[in-house]
Amino acid sequence: MSQSDQVHTSETSRSAVPRPGHLPPVEDLVACPTCDALYQLPDVPKGSRARCLRCHTVLTAPRDGAMTRIVMLAGTSVILMLAAIFFPFLELTAAGITQRSSIMDVVLVFADGPFVGLAIAVGALIVILPLARFLALIYVLAPMAFGWRPAREAVPVFRLAERMKPWSMAEIFIVGVAVALIKVAGLAHLSLGPAFWAFVALVLITAVKDTFMCRLTIWKTLEQRSQ
């Protein structure tokens, strides 16, 4: 860590480098998730942001009431996911024949023959993992949002939720569906079902939820309230 590496907040610029000859404990250091620069973060007030001076990645951005909002948005996402699973996704009419399909039909279409592994992967990536991540966030954050101690095994559950994030591909699925609908629109009459709009709302709410989530603040809160 060079002498010029400092953490910049939206209000002030504070040195994140220890004094010469003084090395802080390893647990007090934070690595930038983009460039791996090490910082000893100051106390960042709520509403401010601490950025890496090397790559300008946001290191922490605490917000007042963020955990409550995340829990509410995650709960809404669970309801939308269940609606997207059980309601019709789209209806296709061609040559007088109407075919309705749901998300489960998309998964089960590969269930026969040698593509059963693909069916499992599709179901896991667009349904199971996103739903499991929403439930994990509710389990971890809901007690702390009420000011209580963290739930039992909250730390490994939150770590698991973070590991599932790159594999939760609901937004990629909806983009792929949109591209496919554009190609099929000229061949048949398409009607979008309630599950399609529920899935679109799910993707948008997930994006909003991620803007409220400051992972470093959550880890610090877990550590403080677990003592």
Residue frames relative to the residue before (quaternion, step in Angstrom):
aa qw qx qy qz dx dy dz
M 1.0000 0.0000 0.0000 0.0000 0.00 0.00 0.00
S 0.3072 -0.7875 0.5089 0.1624 3.57 -0.53 1.16
Q 0.6544 -0.5393 0.3668 0.3826 3.51 -1.29 0.40
S 0.6703 0.5152 -0.3051 0.4385 3.60 1.17 -0.48
D 0.5321 0.6298 -0.4126 0.3872 3.59 1.24 -0.20
Q 0.1162 0.7807 -0.5994 0.1332 3.56 -0.58 1.19
V 0.4157 -0.6693 0.5497 0.2778 3.53 -1.26 0.39
H 0.1718 -0.7894 0.5841 0.0781 3.56 -0.84 0.99
T 0.1490 -0.7678 0.6175 0.0834 3.56 -0.86 0.97
S 0.6539 -0.5289 0.3675 0.3970 3.55 -1.28 0.30
E 0.7165 0.4183 -0.2548 0.4967 3.60 1.19 -0.36
T 0.8124 0.0300 0.0309 0.5815 3.57 0.91 -0.91
S 0.3181 -0.6903 0.6014 0.2462 3.52 -1.35 0.12
R 0.0323 -0.8341 0.5486 -0.0478 3.54 -0.40 1.26
S 0.5116 -0.6561 0.4596 0.3107 3.53 -0.98 0.83
A 0.1848 -0.7808 0.5903 0.0881 3.53 -1.00 0.93
V 0.5739 0.5966 -0.3673 0.4239 3.56 1.29 0.16
P 0.4420 -0.6938 0.4913 0.2862 3.60 -0.83 0.87
R 0.6161 -0.5395 0.4193 0.3917 3.56 -1.23 0.40
P 0.6136 -0.5515 0.3960 0.4032 3.60 -1.10 0.60
G 0.8016 0.2515 -0.2121 0.4991 3.53 -0.93 0.93
H 0.7071 0.3836 -0.2555 0.5362 3.58 1.26 -0.04
L 0.0652 -0.8039 0.5912 -0.0079 3.55 -0.49 1.22
P 0.3695 -0.7377 0.5154 0.2316 3.61 -0.70 1.01
P 0.6281 -0.5096 0.4054 0.4260 3.59 -1.20 0.29
V 0.6134 -0.5766 0.3940 0.3688 3.53 -1.12 0.68
E 0.6608 0.5278 -0.3203 0.4268 3.60 0.97 -0.79
D 0.6447 0.5104 -0.3278 0.4652 3.60 1.24 -0.25
L 0.6177 0.5504 -0.3433 0.4446 3.59 1.25 -0.14
V 0.1857 -0.7612 0.6152 0.0873 3.55 -1.17 0.74
A 0.2559 -0.7665 0.5722 0.1401 3.57 -0.88 0.96
C 0.4790 -0.6434 0.5163 0.2999 3.53 -1.00 0.86
P 0.4393 -0.7255 0.4553 0.2709 3.65 -0.72 0.95
T 0.6823 0.4869 -0.2876 0.4634 3.60 1.23 -0.34
C 0.8363 0.1559 -0.0505 0.5232 3.60 0.71 -1.06
D 0.4468 -0.7345 0.4166 0.2954 3.63 1.32 0.04
A 0.3431 0.7119 -0.5345 0.2997 3.61 1.11 0.48
L 0.3469 -0.7574 0.5243 0.1765 3.57 -0.98 0.89
Y 0.0327 -0.7967 0.6031 -0.0218 3.54 -1.02 0.90
Q 0.2421 -0.6800 0.6619 0.2021 3.47 -1.35 0.45
L 0.2577 -0.8357 0.4680 0.1275 3.52 -0.01 1.37
P 0.3867 -0.6671 0.5751 0.2733 3.57 -1.12 0.63
D 0.6167 -0.4958 0.4234 0.4411 3.56 -1.29 -0.04
V 0.1822 -0.7991 0.5680 0.0750 3.56 -0.45 1.23
P 0.3875 -0.7324 0.5016 0.2489 3.63 -0.63 1.02
K 0.6003 -0.5640 0.4216 0.3792 3.55 -1.20 0.53
G 0.7458 0.3467 -0.2937 0.4871 3.51 -0.97 0.95
S 0.6708 0.4402 -0.2945 0.5192 3.59 1.30 -0.16
R 0.2765 -0.7472 0.5806 0.1676 3.52 -1.33 0.24
A 0.2199 -0.7362 0.6236 0.1443 3.52 -1.13 0.71
R 0.0930 -0.8183 0.5672 0.0009 3.56 -0.67 1.14
C 0.5102 -0.6001 0.5205 0.3296 3.51 -1.25 0.52
L 0.4021 -0.7333 0.4962 0.2331 3.58 -0.79 1.00
R 0.6250 0.5528 -0.3463 0.4288 3.57 1.17 -0.42
C 0.8321 0.1097 -0.0261 0.5431 3.62 0.80 -0.99
H 0.4359 -0.7423 0.4143 0.2955 3.60 1.36 0.04
T 0.3461 0.7158 -0.5230 0.3071 3.59 1.13 0.55
V 0.4616 -0.6652 0.5084 0.2934 3.58 -1.02 0.81
L 0.2578 -0.7833 0.5515 0.1257 3.57 -0.69 1.12
T 0.7819 -0.1072 0.0869 0.6079 3.57 0.98 -0.81
A 0.0141 0.7851 -0.6175 0.0458 3.55 -1.08 0.80
P 0.0648 -0.8381 0.5411 0.0259 3.61 0.41 1.18
R 0.0844 -0.7856 0.6126 0.0217 3.56 -1.08 0.83
D 0.5160 -0.6380 0.4780 0.3134 3.53 -1.11 0.69
G 0.8409 0.1377 -0.1251 0.5083 3.59 -0.83 1.01
A 0.3405 0.7767 -0.4815 0.2212 3.60 1.23 0.24
M 0.6526 0.5273 -0.3345 0.4291 3.60 0.93 -0.83
T 0.6350 0.5229 -0.3334 0.4607 3.58 0.98 -0.77
R 0.6615 0.5033 -0.3054 0.4646 3.57 0.94 -0.85
I 0.6450 0.5187 -0.3270 0.4559 3.57 0.97 -0.82
V 0.6459 0.5145 -0.3211 0.4637 3.59 0.96 -0.83
M 0.6626 0.4996 -0.3105 0.4637 3.59 0.92 -0.87
L 0.6786 0.4809 -0.2963 0.4695 3.60 0.92 -0.85
A 0.6365 0.5128 -0.3301 0.4722 3.59 1.04 -0.73
G 0.6388 0.5143 -0.3263 0.4701 3.60 1.00 -0.76
T 0.6360 0.5120 -0.3221 0.4791 3.58 1.02 -0.79
S 0.6417 0.5302 -0.3190 0.4531 3.58 1.01 -0.79
V 0.6171 0.5351 -0.3460 0.4617 3.59 1.04 -0.73
I 0.6600 0.5013 -0.3085 0.4668 3.60 0.91 -0.91
L 0.6680 0.4955 -0.3030 0.4653 3.59 0.92 -0.87
M 0.6372 0.5234 -0.3362 0.4549 3.60 1.00 -0.73
L 0.6502 0.5022 -0.3172 0.4738 3.59 0.96 -0.82
A 0.6393 0.5070 -0.3245 0.4785 3.59 1.03 -0.76
A 0.6565 0.5150 -0.3137 0.4531 3.58 0.98 -0.81
I 0.6439 0.5277 -0.3265 0.4475 3.60 1.10 -0.62
F 0.8100 0.3507 -0.1491 0.4457 3.57 0.74 -1.06
F 0.6732 0.4598 -0.3164 0.4851 3.63 1.14 -0.32
P 0.6315 -0.5325 0.3868 0.4099 3.62 -1.18 0.41
F 0.3680 -0.7415 0.5233 0.2023 3.55 -0.97 0.92
L 0.7663 -0.1939 0.1213 0.6004 3.58 0.94 -0.86
E 0.2702 -0.7380 0.5997 0.1507 3.51 -1.33 0.40
L 0.1150 -0.8046 0.5825 0.0084 3.55 -0.79 1.08
T 0.0648 -0.7977 0.5995 -0.0023 3.56 -0.82 1.06
A 0.1559 0.7671 -0.6056 0.1433 3.57 -0.80 1.08
A 0.8455 0.0286 -0.0651 0.5293 3.58 -0.91 0.99
G 0.7045 -0.4855 0.2571 0.4493 3.55 1.01 0.83
I 0.6207 0.5123 -0.3437 0.4839 3.58 1.26 0.07
T 0.1673 -0.7941 0.5813 0.0591 3.55 -0.82 1.06
Q 0.0564 -0.7940 0.6052 -0.0120 3.52 -0.90 0.99
R 0.1427 -0.7778 0.6089 0.0625 3.55 -0.79 1.08
S 0.0362 -0.8002 0.5987 0.0005 3.53 -1.06 0.74
S 0.2299 -0.7431 0.6148 0.1307 3.51 -1.25 0.60
I 0.6935 -0.4399 0.3375 0.4600 3.56 -1.26 0.01
M 0.6310 0.5295 -0.3393 0.4543 3.57 1.04 -0.70
D 0.6051 0.5362 -0.3561 0.4687 3.60 1.12 -0.60
V 0.6117 0.5422 -0.3441 0.4620 3.59 1.07 -0.72
V 0.6749 0.4838 -0.2912 0.4751 3.57 0.98 -0.83
L 0.7337 0.4600 -0.2457 0.4355 3.57 0.82 -0.99
V 0.5226 0.6446 -0.4278 0.3583 3.60 1.18 -0.30
F 0.7125 0.4058 -0.2512 0.5143 3.58 1.21 -0.46
A 0.4582 0.7419 -0.4135 0.2622 3.58 1.29 -0.04
D 0.6926 0.4548 -0.2834 0.4827 3.59 1.15 -0.45
G 0.8050 0.3008 -0.2132 0.4649 3.52 -1.16 0.61
P 0.8017 -0.3342 0.2145 0.4468 3.55 -1.22 -0.48
F 0.6389 0.5571 -0.3259 0.4186 3.62 1.24 -0.12
V 0.3023 0.7734 -0.5120 0.2198 3.59 1.16 0.39
G 0.6087 0.5461 -0.3530 0.4546 3.60 1.09 -0.62
L 0.6360 0.5168 -0.3258 0.4715 3.58 1.05 -0.73
A 0.6239 0.5371 -0.3363 0.4574 3.57 1.04 -0.75
I 0.6507 0.5045 -0.3113 0.4745 3.58 0.97 -0.85
A 0.6616 0.5106 -0.3104 0.4530 3.59 0.95 -0.88
V 0.6569 0.5052 -0.3139 0.4635 3.59 0.92 -0.87
G 0.6697 0.4991 -0.3011 0.4602 3.57 0.90 -0.90
A 0.6661 0.5008 -0.3082 0.4588 3.57 1.00 -0.79
L 0.7245 0.4768 -0.2592 0.4250 3.58 0.83 -0.98
I 0.7856 0.3324 -0.1857 0.4876 3.61 0.95 -0.75
V 0.7682 0.3072 -0.1874 0.5296 3.62 1.18 -0.31
I 0.7695 0.4168 -0.2371 0.4218 3.58 0.40 -1.25
L 0.7184 0.4510 -0.2749 0.4526 3.61 0.71 -1.00
P 0.6533 0.4805 -0.3482 0.4702 3.68 0.84 -0.73
L 0.6617 0.5011 -0.3127 0.4618 3.59 0.93 -0.87
A 0.6509 0.5073 -0.3179 0.4668 3.59 0.95 -0.85
R 0.6515 0.5116 -0.3272 0.4547 3.62 0.97 -0.74
F 0.6301 0.5229 -0.3394 0.4629 3.60 0.97 -0.77
L 0.6765 0.4882 -0.2931 0.4670 3.58 0.90 -0.92
A 0.6328 0.5299 -0.3323 0.4565 3.59 1.04 -0.75
L 0.6525 0.5063 -0.3187 0.4651 3.60 0.96 -0.80
I 0.6318 0.5154 -0.3325 0.4739 3.59 1.01 -0.76
Y 0.6536 0.5255 -0.3115 0.4468 3.58 0.93 -0.91
V 0.7149 0.4539 -0.2576 0.4653 3.59 0.93 -0.90
L 0.7929 0.3877 -0.1766 0.4356 3.58 0.75 -1.05
A 0.5709 0.6299 -0.3945 0.3488 3.61 1.04 -0.63
P 0.6746 0.4681 -0.3334 0.4632 3.68 0.77 -0.80
M 0.6902 0.4721 -0.2979 0.4605 3.61 0.91 -0.81
A 0.5864 0.5681 -0.3730 0.4408 3.58 1.14 -0.52
F 0.6911 0.4339 -0.2631 0.5147 3.59 1.19 -0.57
G 0.5606 -0.6238 0.3782 0.3918 3.58 1.29 0.03
W 0.4968 0.6562 -0.4303 0.3707 3.59 1.24 0.27
R 0.6445 -0.4668 0.4213 0.4350 3.52 -1.38 -0.03
P 0.6033 -0.5649 0.4004 0.3957 3.61 -1.12 0.51
A 0.5721 -0.5859 0.4518 0.3540 3.53 -1.19 0.57
R 0.6542 -0.5149 0.3786 0.4045 3.53 -1.25 0.40
E 0.8363 0.0832 -0.1157 0.5294 3.58 -0.95 0.97
A 0.2349 0.8018 -0.5190 0.1803 3.59 1.10 0.65
V 0.6334 0.5555 -0.3398 0.4181 3.59 1.00 -0.78
P 0.7153 0.4109 -0.2931 0.4834 3.67 0.70 -0.87
V 0.6092 0.5448 -0.3648 0.4461 3.61 1.09 -0.59
F 0.6702 0.4773 -0.3050 0.4796 3.59 0.95 -0.83
R 0.6162 0.5322 -0.3447 0.4672 3.59 1.06 -0.70
L 0.6460 0.5081 -0.3127 0.4762 3.58 1.02 -0.78
A 0.6325 0.5318 -0.3307 0.4558 3.58 1.01 -0.80
E 0.6542 0.5032 -0.3113 0.4710 3.59 1.01 -0.77
R 0.6591 0.4988 -0.3151 0.4664 3.58 1.02 -0.70
M 0.6573 0.5150 -0.3143 0.4517 3.60 1.12 -0.57
K 0.5113 0.6955 -0.4135 0.2896 3.59 1.14 -0.53
P 0.6980 0.4591 -0.3238 0.4441 3.69 0.71 -0.84
W 0.7082 0.4566 -0.2588 0.4723 3.59 1.19 -0.49
S 0.5517 0.5706 -0.4083 0.4508 3.60 1.25 0.05
M 0.0010 0.8698 -0.4871 0.0783 3.55 -0.02 1.33
A 0.1575 0.8087 -0.5495 0.1385 3.59 0.93 0.82
E 0.6719 0.5024 -0.3068 0.4494 3.59 0.93 -0.86
I 0.6303 0.5179 -0.3371 0.4700 3.60 1.07 -0.68
F 0.6206 0.5471 -0.3328 0.4525 3.56 1.07 -0.75
I 0.6949 0.4718 -0.2955 0.4551 3.59 0.81 -0.93
V 0.6117 0.5220 -0.3535 0.4779 3.61 1.10 -0.60
G 0.6509 0.5108 -0.3128 0.4664 3.59 0.98 -0.82
V 0.6363 0.5161 -0.3253 0.4722 3.58 1.02 -0.77
A 0.6425 0.5278 -0.3283 0.4482 3.59 0.95 -0.84
V 0.6518 0.4992 -0.3146 0.4765 3.60 0.97 -0.81
A 0.6603 0.5029 -0.3116 0.4626 3.60 0.94 -0.84
L 0.6418 0.5302 -0.3335 0.4424 3.60 0.99 -0.77
I 0.6218 0.5416 -0.3422 0.4504 3.58 1.04 -0.73
K 0.6869 0.4800 -0.2822 0.4671 3.58 1.00 -0.80
V 0.7148 0.4493 -0.2530 0.4724 3.58 1.05 -0.77
A 0.5083 0.6981 -0.4124 0.2901 3.60 1.15 -0.52
G 0.6966 0.4754 -0.2845 0.4559 3.60 1.02 -0.67
L 0.6802 0.4954 -0.2847 0.4592 3.59 1.23 -0.26
A 0.8046 0.0546 0.0025 0.5913 3.60 1.13 -0.53
H 0.5169 -0.6079 0.4984 0.3388 3.52 -1.32 0.27
L 0.1397 -0.8109 0.5675 0.0306 3.55 -0.73 1.11
S 0.0610 -0.7588 0.6477 0.0297 3.52 -1.12 0.82
L 0.3159 -0.7618 0.5392 0.1708 3.54 -0.71 1.09
G 0.3201 -0.7741 0.5227 0.1582 3.54 -0.81 1.06
P 0.7124 -0.4528 0.3133 0.4350 3.59 -1.27 0.12
A 0.6072 0.5659 -0.3636 0.4229 3.60 1.09 -0.60
F 0.6041 0.5562 -0.3603 0.4425 3.59 1.07 -0.67
W 0.7035 0.4511 -0.2715 0.4774 3.58 0.85 -0.97
A 0.5994 0.5408 -0.3606 0.4672 3.58 1.13 -0.59
F 0.6609 0.4996 -0.3086 0.4673 3.57 1.01 -0.79
V 0.6230 0.5248 -0.3408 0.4694 3.59 1.03 -0.73
A 0.6568 0.4975 -0.3046 0.4778 3.58 0.96 -0.89
L 0.6091 0.5609 -0.3404 0.4456 3.58 1.08 -0.74
V 0.6666 0.4985 -0.3019 0.4647 3.58 0.91 -0.92
L 0.6658 0.5022 -0.3067 0.4588 3.59 0.93 -0.87
I 0.6690 0.4919 -0.3029 0.4676 3.59 0.93 -0.87
T 0.6125 0.5434 -0.3469 0.4574 3.58 1.06 -0.69
A 0.6457 0.5118 -0.3183 0.4689 3.58 1.01 -0.81
V 0.6518 0.5003 -0.3164 0.4742 3.59 0.99 -0.82
K 0.6310 0.5468 -0.3279 0.4419 3.58 0.99 -0.85
D 0.6670 0.5098 -0.3065 0.4486 3.58 0.95 -0.85
T 0.6153 0.5448 -0.3598 0.4417 3.62 1.11 -0.51
F 0.6789 0.4736 -0.2883 0.4813 3.60 1.16 -0.55
M 0.6394 0.5732 -0.3268 0.3947 3.58 1.16 -0.51
C 0.0443 -0.7484 0.6618 -0.0005 3.55 -0.80 1.12
R 0.3109 -0.8087 0.4696 0.1695 3.55 -0.14 1.28
L 0.6351 0.5279 -0.3392 0.4504 3.58 0.99 -0.73
T 0.6372 0.5147 -0.3258 0.4722 3.59 1.01 -0.77
I 0.6425 0.5161 -0.3243 0.4644 3.58 0.99 -0.81
W 0.6558 0.5022 -0.3199 0.4641 3.59 0.92 -0.85
K 0.6574 0.5032 -0.3173 0.4625 3.59 0.94 -0.80
T 0.6506 0.5100 -0.3133 0.4674 3.57 0.99 -0.81
L 0.6297 0.5239 -0.3305 0.4688 3.57 1.01 -0.78
E 0.6696 0.5045 -0.2963 0.4575 3.56 0.94 -0.89
Q 0.6869 0.4946 -0.2873 0.4483 3.57 0.88 -0.93
R 0.7543 0.4041 -0.2231 0.4669 3.59 0.82 -0.93
S 0.5912 0.5582 -0.3722 0.4476 3.58 1.25 -0.14
Q 0.5830 0.6021 -0.3735 0.3975 3.60 1.22 -0.34
